[in-house]
Amino acid sequence: MKATKIYTLLALLLMAGGATKAQQWKYLQTGVAEDLYNVCCIDDNTIFVCGQNGVILKSTDSGAHWAEKYRRTGCQMTEICFADANNGYAVCDSILDIYTEVHQWFLVKTYDGGETWNEVGEPILSWVDSYTTLIRQFVRAELFLNDTDNLVVAVSFDGIYKSTDGGATMRKLDVDFTINETRGIFFEDNVGYLLWDYGNDDFLFPEERCAGVAKTEDFGETWVLKENVTDITEGISYAHFYDKNHIRLFGEFQFSEYDYYGILDTYDGFDSFETVGGETSGYFQFYEEYIRAKFTENGWGVSMLWEEDMPGVGRSVAYTEDDGLSWTFYSGYGLPTYRLYDIDGTDTTFYISCAGGNVLKSRQFTLMGTGENVSQVVAVYPNPARDRVVIEGIEAVEIQVYNTLGRVVKTVRGTNEIPVADLPQGVFMLRIMDAEGKVYTNKITKR
């Protein structure tokens, strides 16, 4: 990889994109000074963030005001998740001994929509590697709630834990593979996946520097390693789950006989893959150091680029209005803060939790990007579709259909009806132009 030219090009793109869009990220004052490691959006109004000193903050007015709901000095609150509007959990970690690499983590739980939080169950000891202890200062864990009582916690460099009684007892599951640094966990019904990376630790032996995916079909009781993913994966930076079949992977891959820094989509639960955005339109081909992303159902998304000097911390962002087919860079120099940790969002609004108690908020992508937009007056039906798709709300002059490689696979003119029977199953983006030259985008699924 021609690193010097690539990083120079990226820096120019970042700086070029940042100056005109800085006003679109709003700085939200939370009232605390701690680093905020995780953000969770319950709805358009209710937002939670958590971080250093075990702090949990809640906003009920889209981030305008924040109230502190929990604090435990000396601990790190690293993950927060809700089963419904009232019942939620968070993972709290504390380092017992930095020299012997011993961590103690436990769960806190709320029954009243995050107004009060209380420790649940017994603390659990985890022995993790020096990379996690010395660099991150907390153990990375992935939390998934199937409902208010059934949950799974995957702890980096440790193992998978399951509870069926609301966290009162946590049982470590017996698996025959090694979990390194977790990169995502997801369940739908009883089918679930856990992803991990090698953790960017140069001290690991080559045979231990593996990224992987494990699958379960009985809500975590038994897991099977997906060997085909291990074969193509050099490193997994992050995973976005649309459902149990459609998953998006970000990272470094050995794909189609060449090294590929970018995005892969699977529509069959990791049995097969295809690239997203093409070889030149996506920015991930040029910059593999990537962390976190959030996509909404309308195809908008925001991702964070890695800070090279601080593993696991974002410094710049990029956004997409077409579900990742193309991206626009947003320079970190235009952001009113630094060290970006996590991202979440609803519809067109995104929140990034940051260092120093900062939260960034961005909304209304039509002001940020290409001028293309998704209007509430434009309806696309049926969706998913088998034979045809009809556009309502505008008079379409031209409609282009893009596949996940960013290629135009169909163009129709002078009609609001698109035949799709000849298209393969999967997700496609529509680019719709009306008589006034306005352009709208939307996403469809072909059954």
N, C-alpha and C positions, 0 to 999 in steps of 0.2 A: 504494500500500500504506500502510495506516494504521500507520506504524512505531511511534509512541509507545505507542498502546494495545496493540499486539501484543506489543511487547517487555516492557511492564509485566505483561501477562497471563502471558507466558512466565516471567518472573522469579518471579512468585508461585507458578506451578506447580512450578518447579524447587525453590524453597525449601520448598514444602509436601511435596514427595516426598522430599527429601533426609534430613530429620532421622530418619525412622523406618527408613531402610534403610542408614545409614552402616556398620553393623556387617557388612554383607554383602560389602563390598570389603575384602580383606585386603592389608595392606602387606607386600611381600616385599623383604627387604634383599639386594641383589646384591653389595655390597662395593666398588662403584665409585661415583664422583661424576659421571661423564659423563652427558650427555643421551642417552637411548636412543631412536633414531629408528624402529626396526623390530623386530617380534616375529614368530617363526615357530614354530608348534606342529607337531612331527613326529608325536607321539602323545600319549596322556594324561599321560605322564611326561616326555618329552623336549621341552624348550623352548629356543629360541635367541633372544637379543636382541643388537642391535648399535647402535653410535652414535658419539659423539665420540671423537676420538683413535684412530679405526679399531678400536675395541674390539669383540670378539665374546665373549659369555658363553654358557655352556651349563649347563642344569640337567637332571638325570636323575631327579629326584624331585618333579616337578610344581611347581618353583619354591621348594622349601624351602631348597635350597643351590645356589650358582652357582660355576662355575669359569671363570676367564678363559682363553680359548683363542687369542686373537690381539689384537695391539695395534700400531698404527702412529701415533705421535704426529704431530699436525698434519693428519691426514686425517679424513674423516667417512665412516663405514660406514653407508650409507643403505638398503640393500635386501639381504635374505638369503632364499635359496630352495633347496629340496632336490628333486632328481629322484627319490631313493629314500632309504632309511635311512642310506646310506653316502656318497652323492655329492651335494655341494651347492656353491653359489656365493654370493658376496656382491659387491656393487658398492661400491668405495671411491673417494671423490672428494677432491681437494685443490684449493684455489684457488691458481693460480700468480701471477695478477696481478689484484687487485680492480679496478684502474682500467681495464685493457683487457678485463676480463670473461673471462679465459681460465681454464678449468678443465682439470685432468688427471684422468681417471678410469681405473680399471683393475679387473680381476676378481681375486678370491682364491678358491681352490678347495680343497675337502676330499675325500679319498677314504676316510676312516675314521670317518665319522659325526660330523665336527666336532671331533675330538680335535686335529688339526693342520690348519693353513691355510697355503697358499703362493700367492704371486702367480703368475698364469698369463697368458701373452701379453704384448703390448706396451701400455704406457699410451697412451691416446687423448686428444688435445686437443679441447676443445669450447668454442666461443664462445657464451656464453649472455647473456641480457638482464640489465640492472642490477637488475631486481626480484628475480630469483633470487639474484644475487650478494649484494646488500646486505641483503635481508630473511632469506632462508633460510640463507645462508652455505654452501650446498651445492647441487649440481645434482641435481634430482629425476630419477630414472630408474626405469623399470619393467622387471623382469627376469622372463622366462618360460623354463622348462626343459621341452623336449619329452621329452628323455631325457638321459643323462649327457654326450652329445656335441653335441646340437643345441639351441641356445639363441638367444633374441632379446633384445636390450636396446634399449629406447626411451628416448632422452635428451631431456629437455625443451629446447625451443628449438634443438635440434640436428638429430636424425634417428634413424633406425632402423638398428641394427647386428645382424648375424647371424653366428653361428659354427656350423660343422659339425664342428669338431675339438676340442671341449671348451674353447673359449676361447683356444686357441693363436693363432688368427688371427681378427680381427673385421673383417667387410666391411660398409661403409656402403652401404645400399640406396638406389637412385635412385627417389625419389617426386616427384610433381608437385603436392604440397600442402604447406602449412606446418604443422608441429607446434608447438603452444605448450606449455603445462604439462601433462604426461602425467597421466592420471587412471585408467589401467587397461589391462592387456593380457592376452589369453587366447587359447589355442589348444586345439582338440580335433581330433585327426587332423591334417589340413593346413589346416583352416579356422581363421582367427584374426581378432581385432579389436583395434584400438588406439583408445583414447579420449583426448581432450585437452580442456583448457579454455583460456580466454584468459589465465588467470593473475592475474586481478584487478588488472591494471596499468592505472591510469587514464591513463598517458602514451601508451598505444597508440592509433593512429588507429582510428575505428569499423570500417573494413573489415578491420582486423587483429584485432579483438576477437571472434574466432570460436571456438566450441567445435565439435568434430567427432568423427566416427567413421570409421575406414577399415577395410576388410575385405580379407582375403587368402584365397585358396583353394589356395595352393601353399607353405604355411609361410613366408610373408614375402617370396618372390621378387618378387611383384607385388602392388600394393595399389590399391584403388578407393575413392574417397571416397563415403560414403553421404550423398547430397545431401538426402534427406528428413529425416535427423537434424539436419543443419545448419539446415534451414528451421524446425524447431520448438524448437531449443535456444537458450536465452539463456545458459546456463552449466551445465556438468557438474561437480558436486562429487565424485562417486564413482560407481563401477560395481561391482556384485556379479554374478559369473558363476555361474549354476547349471550351464549347459552351453552349447554353441555356439548354441542356439536361444533359451534362456530367459536373458535378461539383465535386470538391474534397474538403472535409472538414478536418481540422486539429483541434484537441482539446481533450476534455474529454467527453465521451459519456456513456450512459447506453445502451449497445448493447448486444443482445443475453444473457440477464440475468446476465451480469456482467459489472463492470466498465471497460471501455476500453480507454486507453490513446493512441491515434493513429490517423489513417487516415481512413476516410470513403469516398467511391465513390458513386455517384448517376448517373444513366444513363437515368433517366426519370423525371428530374426536381424536385428532393426531394420527390418523391412518395415512393421510396424504396432505400435501402442502402446495401452495402457490404463492408467488411473490405479490406484494402490494405496491402499487405506484410506479412500476416499471423500473428500468435500470438507471434512468436519468432524472425522473421527475421527483423521486423521493429524496429527502435529505439524509435519511439514515444510512444510505449507501456511502456517505462521505464522513459520517461521524458516529462511531460506534458507542461512544460513552454516553449512554442514555439512561434516564431514570424517570419512571412514572408517566402515566398518561390517563386521560379521561375522554371518553367519547359519549355523546348523547344520541338519542334515537334519531334525531334529525340530521345526523352526519357531521355535526360540529365536534371538534375535539381540540384539546390543548395538551402539549407534551412539554417535558422539561429536559434540558440538556445538562450534562453532568459538569460539575466543577472538578477540573483535573486535580487540583491540590487538596481536595477534600472528598474522598470516595463516598458515594451515597448522597451527595448534596447537589442540588441543581443550582445553576447560575443564570441560565437563559431559557427562553421558551420558544416554542413554535406552535402555530395553530393551523387547523385545516377546516374547510367548510364542505368537503366532499368525502368524508369518512376516510381520510388518509391517502387519497389518490394524489393530492398535491399539498404542499406545505408552504407556509410563509414564516420566515424567521422574525423573531422579536428579540432585539438585543437586550442583554442583561444590563447594559449601561443605561437603558432608559427606565429600568425598574427602580422604584423608590426603596428598595431593600436588597438584601443579599442572602445567600444560603436558603434555597428553596427545598422543602422537605417532602411535601405531599400535595396532591391535587384532587379535587372532587367538584362536581357540578350538577346542575339540573337545567335541562332545556338549553338556553343560550348563556347561562351565567355560570362562571367558574370561580373557584376559590383556591388559593395556594397558601398553605401554612409555611411560615418562614422563621428565621432566627429572630431573637430579640422581641418576641411577642407580636410579630408582624403578621398580618393577613392581607393578601392581595385579592382584589375582586375585579373581574372583567366581565363585561356583558355586551350584547348587541354587536355580533360579529360583522354585520353589514357595514358598520362604521370603521372596522379594522382592516378589511381585506379588499377583495377584488371588486366589490360592488354587486356581486351576485348575492341573492338572498332567498330565504324560504319564507313565503308569505302565508299568513293564516288563511287567506282567501283561496289558495291553491290546494285542491284536494286530489289525491292520487288513489285510485281504487280499481279493482280489488288489490289488496296488498297484505299478504303474499298473493301472487297471481300464477295462473297456469297457462292461459291462452292469450290474454290481452290486458292492457292497462289503459285506463281512461283518465285524462286530465280535466279537472273542472275548476272554474274560477277565473280563468283567463282564456284568451284565444291564442293558441300556440301557433307560431310561424314555423319554428323548427324545434325538434326534440332530438337530442343525441343521447345514446345509451352507452355508458362506460362500464367496462369490467373492472375487476380489482387490480389489474395490471396497468390501469390508466389508459387503456386503448378504447377507441370508439368501435363498438361492435354493431351498432345500428343507428341509422339516421332516418327520420321521417319528417316531411314538410307539409304544411297546409292542413294538418289534421290534429285532433286532440287524442287520437287513439293509437296505441303502440302494440303491434303484434309481438308476443314474446314466446310463443309456443316453440320456436326454433332455438331459443336460448337454453344453455345448460342450467341446471339448478345452481343457485347461489345468490349473492347480493350484487346489485348493479346500481349505479348512480345515474340519475336523469339530469340533463342540462336543458332547461326549457326556456326558449326565447319567445317573448310576445311581440305584438305588432309595433310597440313603442321602443323595442330594442332592450327592454329590461330582461334580465336573465335570472332564473330561479333554479335552485338545485333541490333534488329530493332523492330519497333512497327507496328502492323496491327490492323485494325478495322473490325470486323465481322458484316455484316449487318443482 
